[in-house]
Amino acid sequence: MYRDTLGLLGPALPVVSFLARLPTAMCQLGSLLLVAETSGSLTTAGLAGGALAAGQTCAGPVIGRLADRRGQRRVVLAASAANAVAVAALVLAALAHAATGWLVLLGALAGATVPQAGPLARTRSVALARCAGADDRLVGAVLSFEGTLDEVSFVLGPALVGLAAAFAHPAAALLLAAALLAVFGTAFALHPSARAARDRPAPAVRPSAPKDRTPPGAATDPVAPPLSSGTTLTGAAERGRLPRSAYVLRVAMTLQGAMFGASQAGITAFTEELGAPAQAGLVYAAMGVMSAAVGLSMAAVPARIGPATRWRAATAALVVLSLPLLLVDSLGALYAVVTLLGAAYAPHLITVFGLTERTVPSARLAESMAFLTSGIVGGQALALALSGRLADGHGAPAAFAVAVVAAALCAALSWAVDPLAPAPRPLPAGPRPARRA
């Protein structure tokens, strides 16, 4: 299946899109380390890092919406150039010991101009698959592959920052990120696949029947094939309205981000309690490696297991595998529990992205993908701030409890909502009933 995926995407697009999204994974930690070292204040570093996360959370969907309306090429070119300049300016300001207000402003600009290479790469890859007439199984493999690229970038990015901080200076990592943005952000924008995202076929209008109840012997494709380009849609899909489930999926992804932030705070607090703070990054990396490996295996899930069932199974796994976090009492146990928890992350992420692709109108796909990514960033930043305070006052288990609560809320959402329910069609206009006397 992945051979077909690589044949569909070509050799250059995965490499270019990976190197274009890598700076995003480097800038969050890099800005924290840089400002902390140059200002000597963790509070200032937290403000600058928080501003960067807030900028990305708020502006990410706007960039996605512009890409849907104007095409990816011009939007990504402009965003990549602006982001490279903003990151370089943040580095220069930090080295010049600029005032906190300037650092916060530049951090917000660095976040707001992130070119959203990950969400837009997903949109392109899905568009290439749909335009080639691929079935939903191959589209699922494409999303799994893109999810793995994200996981690898979010493991490798902080590792590069850590190495730069250890052997040189955090500024070196951020300047490398700016260079990658300028070169590979531009290459990603100019890649011919940018046209596919603009010309992707419209999604099919789904029937209202449940998608997971496929009778034995029937076709295993849980979703109707896409309509050909130019097919006229009716109802909400024609005007680009979103079904209610799209908003629920965004909330679920925000809760996933909250799990990341709370886990990160708990891991950091626990390793500090053990007197081994350097192990925190390695523990988090082990979770990321497990998540990436399981993400690749998602393409092997039988098609008869529908996407709604996959989502509920993934959220159940999040709950079951996060509960042992409350009981860890040694570094070895922490490694084991966190690594196993990573096995639930990728299935949930990939399934939510897949459900979003199946349910939102084609004209708003890039925006919707960017909303999901912004939800992760925003949820992670908020949970990191909250659970960090809880960990300071009550220890690592308090931070891990936030992760467990977020997992439970994810599970509740997956059982309370039909993610493949179609958007309600508007009632036909007609004469208003006469008032009764």
CORHU-V822225 format. One record per run of one state. SS is the DSSP state (H for helix, E for strand, L for the rest). FROM is the first residue (numbers start at 1). TO is the last residue. Records with the same first field share a line. If there is no record, write none. Layout:
SS = FROM-TO ; FROM-TO
This chain:
L = 1-1 ; 40-41 ; 71-71 ; 96-99 ; 113-116 ; 132-135 ; 168-169 ; 191-192 ; 199-234 ; 238-243 ; 274-278 ; 301-306 ; 328-330 ; 360-361 ; 395-395 ; 417-437
H = 2-39 ; 42-70 ; 72-95 ; 100-112 ; 117-131 ; 136-167 ; 170-190 ; 193-198 ; 235-237 ; 244-273 ; 279-300 ; 307-327 ; 331-359 ; 362-394 ; 396-416
